[in-house]
Every structure is written in C-alpha cells, then in structure tokens.
C-alpha cells in the first residue's frame, strides 16, 4: 500500500485561554491504552480530569483505583447519549471530552457539549484503517508502517478532522505483540500532545477528505477468523500468523483431525516457487520446527501448540 505522510497541528490563539485556568476534561476510557495516557494527564497541573467514564461492561479496575486515588468522579452508563447522562455531565462544565478505547458511539449532542468538542485517539493512519482491530489488519496487509491519529469525533466512524498523526515503522521482526506494546505508549504520548495543544488555543486540523476522499474501513475480527488458509503465498501466511499471535487468538489449523495453534512462523527469503501439495509437511527439524508447502513455496513453523503426533508427508486440512 502507498506511503502516506503524517500530519501535525498548530493552533489558533484564543484570549479565553490566557487566564491560565486548568483545561477541564471528561475522560471516556478503558484498558491499558487509557492507563498510560492517564498517567501523563494527571501530573499536568494545567489539565484537570473532571470525571472518568468507563465502558458499561468494564472489567478494568485500574481506572476505578485511579479515580479513588485522585478523588475523581467515576461514571458508568449504558447510554452516554441519553438525556439522563448528559444532564449529569453538564454540571462538570468540561472544556473538552477525550475518548481513549471507549466503545460507545458519540452522537452530536454529547460531542458538542464541551466548548472545545470531543476528540479520540485511534491506532490507525486515518483516513485509512478506520474501524476495528487495526494493528492486526495492518500486519495482514503487509504494511511497512502503521499510524496513530488524534482526531475530532463526528457522527461518522473515525471520520473527524485530524489534529495530530504520527507514523511508526513495521519490520519483519514485528508482530501483533510488539506493535501493541508500542501503541500503548505512543498512543498515550500523542494523545497527551494533542490535549496540550488545547491549553494554548484551538488547534488547527486537517480534513480527512483533503488527504484522500475515500479512505477505507476495517471490520472487527471475530471467532473463526483465526483459521489459517494454507492456499496462500508464504508471505501472506507469515503475515497472518504474526498478525494474530499471542495475546491475540493465534492462527489455527487442523492436522490429522487435531487443532494446532500456531504462534510464530518464519518467512524464508528466496525460497523456490514451485508446485506441490499445499499444506503438506515437507520436513521436520531436531528443534521441533517444520516446513509446510504453501501456494508458492514453503514456510517454517517455529512456535506452536499441538496435542498429537505427526510426520513428514502428513497434510493440514486445506480449504
């Protein structure tokens, strides 16, 4: 896919920011992404977190403990767009609402409730990679970089104007785990940088249509999507395996009627392109790794879980 440049924001001065009052934010959050950003926000005296609103079905006790530790109101509601909830949050007179890994759709009334509107941090290089499970899809698509974007929320899905955007290199040694760990910290960094711009004034922003009029969306990955299709190229299989390695579900394949979980595969550079039985086990090594025939060449399976025995010549189920 084509290389796409990053965008940085400047800001417009606004006299109402010169009184040095803390920027009051409402924090809609969940998970490790939000924990790392919270740690940056809470130590900034020019930012005041008025409340933390968590997912209605949350199991995240870290945010609850943060709220108790710093005496911040802790909110939870099954519909943030309801009149009941909006009446509750109006009393905080927030300057800005911030969403980090929150799972409800913001509608216009709540988006526009704070005077500076509502922003979101998205681990994708908008206007491309809108939607869900972006890091997985970036690896599956063999991207050489992924992006993180802070943008205004509108009533579309990840379609609001861009405030800040950074790009990060993807190398062959990367996988879902390494990208996720990088995103945890870098999402926090860029979100804090974007919020800090609002302390100085109203940030300028870039319309997504000015980058690309179409962009694209990614769908949520669900149970069953982890089944490996051996009738793909070695490069495609390598990307698929690393895209859903632990802590994702791991790629699954069936050999002799038993499921195998595949956590790591090695792409073999310059492997010969030839025809043979796709899914056949070609060789077994002393270290436990083995070679499998793919659509174009072969691939080495290194890290796997399998409660059974197999030999050279056995064949994986192929679609």
N, C-alpha and C positions, 0 to 999 in steps of 0.2 A: 504494500500500500504506500501511497506517496508520503513523503516527508511533509510535516505540517508545522509551521512556526509557532512559537509561543507568544503570549500577549501579556504585557504589563500595564498596570493602570497608573494614571496620575490622578490629581484631584482638583476640584474647583474650591476656591476659598469660600467660606461662609461665616459671616460675623457671629452667628449664633454659637459657633464652636469656640470663640475666643474667651469664654468665661471660665474655661478650664474645669468645668464640671465633668465628672466621670461619664463615660459613654455607657448608658444603661442598656443591657442586652437581655433578651429572653433566650435561653439555650434549649433547643429541642434536640435530644441526643440519645445515643445508645452505643455501647460497645467500646472496644479499645481505641478506635479512631477518636471517639469523643473524649476519652480519658486523657489522652496525650494533649489534645487541644485545651482542655480544661486547665491542665497544669500550667500552661503558658498564660492563659487569660487571668487566672486567679491571682497571680503575683504582680499584675499590672495595675497600679493604683489609678490609672486613667480609664479603667474598664470596670464596671460593676455588674456582676451577674445577678439579675433580679430573681430569676427562678430557673430551675431545671425541669423540663418536661420530658418524661421518658416514654418509651413505647408502652402501650397499654398492656401488652403481654410480656413485659420485660422480665428477664431473669438477672439483670445487671445490678448487683448490689453495690458496685463501686461508686456509681453515681449517687445512690442513696447515702452512702457513707460520706461522700464529698459534701452533699447537701447538709448533713448533720454537722460535719466538722467546721464548715464555714458559715453555718447559720443561713443557708439559702433555702428558699421555699422549694418544695419538691412536689411537682404536679404530675398527674396521670389522668388521661381522659380518653374514652374510646372514640370520640369525635371532636377533634380540635376546631372544626368549623361550626360547631353548634353555638347557638346564642349563649347558652349557659357557660361554655368555656370562654368565649370571647369576652363576656362580661367580667369573668374572673381575672383575665389577664390585662384588661384595660386599666385596672387600678395600679398596675406597675408603671404605667407611662413610659414604656421602653422606647428607646431611640431606634433599636434595631432588633429584629429576630434573626437567630442563627440556627441553621439546621445542619447537623452532622450525624449521618447514618440514622436519621429518623425515617419512619416507614409510613407516615400518613401524607396524603396529598393536601397541600395548602391551596385553598381557594381564595379568590380575590379579596374578600372582606378581611380575612386574617392576614393575608400578605401585606395589605396596605394599612394595617392597624398601627404599626410603629411609623414615626415620621420619616425614617430612612428606609422603610420597606423591610424585606426579608431576603436573606442570602443563604446559599447552600454550598457545601463543598462536595465535589463529585470526582471520584477517581477515574476520570476518563478525559480524553482530549476533545472537548466539545468544539464544534458541533458533531464530531464523530464520536462513536462509542457512547451515545446516550443509552439509558436503560440500566439493565441489571448485570451482575457478575462480570464486570468489565475486565478485570485483570485476567480472568480465565479466557475470555474471548480474545483478548489481545495476544495471548500466547498461542492459542489455537490458530489465529490468523498469521502467526509468524511475524508479528510486528517487531521492529527494531527499537521501538521506544513506546512508552505509554505516557499519558498526561494526567495531571491533576488540575482541576479548574474550580475556581470560586466564582459563582455567578448569582445574579439576582434570580429569585424564584418568580415565575409567572404561572399561568394556569396550564401551560404545556408541560411535557415531561422533559426536563433538562434542556429547555429551550431559551431560558432567560439570558440577558446580556452578560457578557463576561467581564469580570473585574480583574482577576489575575489568573494566569495559567502558566504552568511550568511543564517541561518535558524531561523524561528520565530514560536513560539507555536500557535496553534489554539485551543481554548477552546470552549466548548458548548455555552458559552455566547457570543461568537464572531459571527459576521455576515459580510456581504459584506461591510457595512459602517465602522465597526471597523477595518477590515483588510485594507481597502482603506486608512483610516486616518493614520494607522501605516506605510503603504507602502510609503505614501507621504514623511514622514520624514526620514524613513530608507533607501529609495532609494537615497535620497539626501546625506545621511551620507556615504553610501558605495561607491557611485559614486565619491564623493569628496576624500575619502580614496584611491580609485584606481587611480584617476588622480594624487594625491600627490605622489604615487609611481614613476610616470614618472619624477618627479622632481629630484629623486635620481639616476635614471638609467632606464634600460629597465626591466620591471617586468618579472619574470618567469611566466609561465602559465601552465595550465593543459588541455590536450586534452580531449574533451568530451568522445571520444571512450575509454579512459583509465578508465572512471567511469562506462560507460555502452555503449555497441556497438550499441544498438538500440534506447534507449530513447523513447519518444513519443511526439506527437503533439496534440494541442487542436485547434478546429475550432472556428471561430468568431461566437458569438451568434447574432441571427437576430430576427426580428419581427416574432412572432409566437412561438418562443422557450419558451416564458413565460407561456404557457398553462400548468396547473398542471394536472398530471396524478394520479388520486386517487388510481388506481390499482397498487400502490407501497407500500412498507413497511412504517410504521410510521417514521422510521429513515430516509429513503430516502426522504419522503415528508418534514420532518423537515429540512433536508439539502438543499433541493431545494428552500424552502421558504426563508431561511436565505441567500442563495447564490445570490438571485436576489431582495432582499429587497431594499427599497429606499436608495440611489439615483439611483439604477437600476430600471427596469420597474415594479417590483413587480410581484409575481405569480398571475395568473388569473384563475378563474374557473367560471362555469355558473350554477346558481341555479334559478329554475323557469323561465328560459329564460332571466335572467338578469346577467350581468357580475359582479363578485365580485373580487376586488383587495385584495390580502392577503399579509400583510407586516410582520406578525410575527406569528409563531406557536410554541407551547410548546411540546417537546418530553416528554412523560410520562414514566418514568422508571418503569420497572416491570409490564407494562400493559399486561393483559392476551392475549395470542394468541388464536383467535377463529374465526369461520366463521360466517359471517352475510352479509348484503347487503353493498357492498363497495360504499362509497360516501353518505351514509345515515347520517342525523343529528340525533345524539343519545341523546343529552341533551343540554339545554341552561341554562347558569348561570345568576345570577342577574347583574353581572358586564358586561354582553354583550358577553362574550366568549361562545364558544360552542364546543361540541365534534363531530368529524366526524369519521365514520368507515373507516379504511384503509385495505390494503390487509391482514395484520397480526393482527392488534389490533385497536387502535384509537388514535387520536391526538387532541389537544386542539388548536383552532384558537382564537387568542387573539386580534390582531390588523388588522382591515380590513375596506374596504370601500364598501358599498352596498346600492344602492338606491331602496330598496324594503323590503318586509316583508317575513319572513319565520318562520317555526315552526318545532318542533321535528317530525321526520318522513319524512320531505322533503328530496329530493335526488339531489345531484350535478350530472351534466352530467358526465358520465364515458366513457372513450374511449373504 
